[in-house]
């Protein structure tokens, strides 16, 4: 009898607990499933965005040589429609070159700054930073270009950054600092890397 009463009490306790907490449990389960479903839908959306952006980027590249204006339009569409994909950053790099070819340095600078601020892939960001430094140098903003090349953490790009520093110091008429930067770039190159341009720049500095 005591066993029955114990089981009966357990059932009553369960009913009581369910009455008090059942709604919260149901809500929690629903929210849990909703979160899982929402995450899957979001990931599927991202995958779809990446696929569509890749197709659009391929189309942009096909127009790059023969139809630069078409390339420009398609590149802008990629940036506007797929800003959260790497293809938007790569399209912006192409658009920046388009502007440079036309002598539109301010527009190129804006494109490259957008990449630096929005892209998360280090390789793409480093390319944008290097090109932005060159644009700033072409605009006569040597100090701003030099500031852009500080606190660099990716060792693979250091020879390029050192060479850029050398170019900037040349523009600032500081040959000793330029030589130091060029020589540092040479030391960082691998054995199979081309050294000719750096050696020519060092020769141009004279003694």
N, C-alpha and C positions, 0 to 999 in steps of 0.2 A: 504493500500500500504506500509506504514511504517513497519507494522508487517511482511509482506512478505520479505521486504528488510532486516529486522532484522534477520529473519530465514535464508534468503539466505546468509547473512553475517556470521551467525553462522556456516553454512555448509562450507563456504569458509575458515573460521578460522579453522574448524576441519580438512579440507583437508590440509591446510597449516601446521597445527601442526603435522598431520600424516606424511606428507612429510618430515618434519624436524626431527621427533622423532620416526616414525614408526619402523625403522630398530632397534633402540635401544630397543624399547618395545618388538619386536619379539625376539631379542637376549636374553633379560632378561627373557622372558617367557620360551624360550628353555633352558636357563641355569637353571632356577628354576626347570623345569621338570626333567632336567638331574641330578640336585642335589638330588631331591627326589628319582629318580630311582636309582642313584648311592648309596644313603644311604640304600635303601631297599636291593639292591644287596649285599652291604657290610654286612648288618645285617644277611641276609640269608647265606652268606659265613661263618660268625662267627658261626651261629647256626649249619651249616653243619660240621664245624671244631670241635666244641664241641661234637657233636654226634659221629663223627668218632673217636675222641680222647677217648671218654668214652668207646667205644667198644674195642679199642686197650688197654686201661688201664685194662679193665676187663680180657682181654686175658693175659695180663702181670701178673695179680694177680693169675690167674689160674695156671700159670707155676711157681709161686714163691717157693712152697714147694718142688716139685718133680724135676723141671727142672730149677735150678737157672741160668744156662748159657742162656737158652732160655728167661727167665725173663729179664736178663740183656740186651740181644739184643733187645727185644721188648721195654724195657724202653728207650733205646737210640733212637730208632726209634720215640717214642712219643715225646721226647725232641726235636729232629731235625725237625719233621714234624709238630708238633702242639705247638710251643714254647709260643704262646699267650694264651693258655688255662691253667686252674688250673691243668689239668691232667699232664702237663709237669712238673710242680713243684712237684706234688705228686710222679711222676715217678722218679724225681731226688732224692727225699728223700729215695725211695727204693733203687736206685742205690748207694747212699751214704752208706746205711747199708750193701749192698753187698761188697763194698770196705772195710768197717770196718771189716767185717767178714774175709776178706782175709788179713787183716793187711795193707791195702793200704791207710794209713791215709791221705797222700797228695791228692790222687784222691778223697777221701771222702770230704776233705775240699773244693776242687774245686766245687764239686757238690752242697754242702750246700751253698757256697758263691753265686753260680748262682741263687739259689732259692731266697736268700735274695735280690739280685739285680734285679730280674725279676718279682717276684710274688707280687701282690697287696693285696691279702687276708691276713689280719693280723694274723689269726690263723696259717696259713701255715708258714708265715714268723717267727712267734715265735717258732714254732717247729724246724725250720731250724736253728735259732739262738742258741737255747738250745743245739742242737746236735753239732753245730759247736764249741761251747764253750767246750763241752766234748772232741771233737777231738783235739782241740788246747791244752787242758790240758793233754791229752794222749801223745801229741807230746812234752810235756815239755814246752809249750809256755803259762805259767800261766798268765803272765801280759797281753798278747794279749787276752786271754780268759776272764780275768777280765774286760778289756776295752770293750769287746763286750756286757757286761751285764749292762752297764750304760745307763741312760736316757730311762728306760723302762716305757711305758705309759699304758700298758694293765694290770690292777689290778689283773685279774683272774690268771695271770701267775706269779705273784710276789712270791708266796711261792716256786715255782720251781727255780726261779732266785736266791732267797736268799739261798736256799740249795746249788745251784751250786757255789755261792760265798763262802759258807762255805767250800765246797770241795776244791776250789782253794786256800783258805787261809791255809787249812791243808797242801796242797802240798808245800806252801811257808813257812811252819813251823811258822805260825802265829796263834796259838791256840785261843788267846783272840778274834781276829777278826772273826775266824771261829765260835766260840761259839755265838758271837753276831748275826752272820748271821743265824745260825741254830735256835736260839731262836726267831728271827724275823720271820723265816719261820713257826715255830710252832704257833706263835700268829696269823698268817694270815690264817691258815687252818680253814676250817669249822668243825663243831662238828663231822660230820660223816666221815671226812677224816682220812686216815691211818697215824698214828703218829709214828709207831714203828721204822721205819728206821731212822727218825730224832732223836728219843730218843737214839737209839743205837749209832749214830754218836756223840751225846753229851756225852754219857758215855765213848766213846773211848778217848775223850779229857781229861778225868780225872778231877781233881779238879783245 
